[in-house]
Amino acid sequence: MKQRKKPSVSRLTKGLWRQAYDAEEKAAKLRELGFDRYANSVGAAARAFSDAAIFLEAKASQ
């Protein structure tokens, strides 16, 4: 059985930034449609993705 590699921090952070961007786009579209409550939830998820990316970048640079 092949052993899995440890995930790359740079690839993971890039993916988190992409997910944060996509979530912000979706939140904006929800706001346009009048679903502010759901847009706030999606916006919170976007902030969580970007916070995680910032945390990982800081850890990697230490």
C-alpha positions in Angstrom: 0.0 0.0 0.0 1.4 3.4 -1.0 2.1 5.8 1.9 0.5 9.2 1.5 2.6 12.3 1.4 2.3 15.0 4.0 0.2 17.9 2.5 2.1 20.9 1.3 1.5 24.0 3.3 1.8 26.3 0.2 -0.8 24.2 -1.8 -3.1 24.1 1.2 -2.9 27.9 1.7 -3.5 28.5 -2.0 -6.6 26.3 -1.9 -7.9 28.2 1.2 -7.4 31.6 -0.5 -9.3 30.3 -3.5 -12.1 29.0 -1.3 -12.3 32.3 0.5 -12.5 34.2 -2.8 -15.2 31.9 -4.1 -17.2 32.2 -0.8 -17.1 36.0 -1.0 -18.3 35.8 -4.6 -21.2 33.6 -3.6 -22.0 35.9 -0.6 -22.2 38.9 -2.9 -24.6 37.0 -5.2 -26.8 36.0 -2.3 -26.9 39.6 -1.2 -28.0 40.7 -4.7 -30.8 38.2 -4.5 -31.9 39.5 -1.1 -30.7 36.6 1.0 -28.8 38.7 3.5 -29.0 36.2 6.3 -27.5 33.4 4.2 -24.9 35.8 2.7 -23.7 36.6 6.2 -23.2 32.9 6.9 -21.3 32.4 3.7 -19.3 35.6 4.4 -18.3 34.2 7.8 -17.1 31.0 6.1 -15.0 33.1 3.7 -13.4 34.9 6.7 -12.7 31.6 8.4 -10.9 30.3 5.2 -8.8 33.5 4.9 -8.0 33.4 8.7 -6.8 29.8 8.3 -4.7 30.7 5.3 -3.1 33.7 7.2 -2.4 31.4 10.2 -0.7 28.7 8.0 1.3 31.3 6.1 2.5 32.7 9.5 3.4 29.3 10.8 5.3 28.4 7.6 7.4 31.5 7.7 8.6 30.8 11.3 
